[in-house]
C-alpha cells in the first residue's frame, strides 16, 4: 500500500502507466476501487492510498467500492451480514 502524499505526481503517473498500481483506496473509510472511479477521484489526496492488487487491499481490511465494483461490493456486503 502506498500513500498518495508519499508520491510525487510524475512518480504516481509512471507507476500507473507501468501497471504497478491497479487500485485506489480511501484510507479513512477503508474502501478500495478502480483508478477510474468517479468517487475515488473526488477524495482528498491525504486520504488516498494505492494498491498493486485487490488481494493487497483486502489484506489491509479495505472493502470494495459500491460504485465501481458493484458485484464485488454485493458479495462483500452479503458476507458481512451472513447472507
HELIX and SHEET records of a PDB file:
HELIX    1   1 UNK A    4  UNK A    6  5                                   3    
HELIX    2   2 UNK A    9  UNK A   17  1                                   9    
HELIX    3   3 UNK A   38  UNK A   41  1                                   4    
HELIX    4   4 UNK A   45  UNK A   47  5                                   3    
HELIX    5   5 UNK A   54  UNK A   59  1                                   6    
HELIX    6   6 UNK A   70  UNK A   80  1                                  11    
SHEET    1   A 5 UNK A   2  UNK A   3  0                                        
SHEET    2   A 5 UNK A  48  UNK A  51 -1                                        
SHEET    3   A 5 UNK A  23  UNK A  26 -1                                        
SHEET    4   A 5 UNK A  31  UNK A  34 -1                                        
SHEET    5   A 5 UNK A  63  UNK A  64  1                                        
END                                                                             
